[in-house]
Amino acid sequence: MAQNPIQFQKGLSLQEFMTHYGREALCVEALEQWRWPQRFVCPSCGHNGVPVRLRTRALLQCRHCHH
């Protein structure tokens, strides 16, 4: 039987993954950090202030242009 390349790839163990990303809030925080390593920058107007977090769809909205 051939080895499954996905199963044996290098990276995090399940325990490490659950520690870093085991809850939705941790995943959201990691994704935002990867997307904006310095801080939030609006893709529409370039404003770099603190965004508004929309509860209905869990999105970030620019305080300046509302994009």
N, C-alpha and C positions, 0 to 999 in steps of 0.2 A: 504494500500500500504506500502510495506517495505521501510525503509530508505536506501538510497544508502550510504554505508560506506565510499566511496571515497569523496563524497560531504561534509560529516560532520567530516572529520578527522581534527585533530588539526594541526596548522602550520600557515603559512603566509596568510594574507588576500590577495585578488587580488591587492589592492592598495600597500601593502608592497612588494609583488612579483614584480610588475611593477617598483617600486622604485629601487629595488636591481638588477633586471634582465631584465628590459624592453627593452633593446637594445642589439644587438648582441655583441658589444664590452664589455658590462658589464658581459654578460654570459661567454665570453672567459676568461676575467680576473678572474672571480670567479672559473671557472674550473681549470685554471692554478694554482691558489692559493691553491685549494684543493689537486691537484696532487702533487705539490711541495711546501709545506708550508714554508720551509726555502728559497730555490731558486732552479732553474733548476738543475737537476742531470741527466746526460745521462744514460739511462738504459743499454747501450752497454759497454761503457768504464769507466763510473763513473765520468767523467769530470764534474765539477760544475761551469763552466764559463757561461757567457751570451750566449744564443743560437742565431742562425740565424733564423729569421722568414721568411719562404718561402711564397711568395705571391700567388703562383699558387694554393696551396691547404691549405693555412692557417695552416701550420705545423711548428713545431720548429725543427731545425737541430743543432746537436752538432758542434761547431766550431773545435773541436779536431779531431773527427773520422768521421764526416759527416753522422752519423747514423740518 
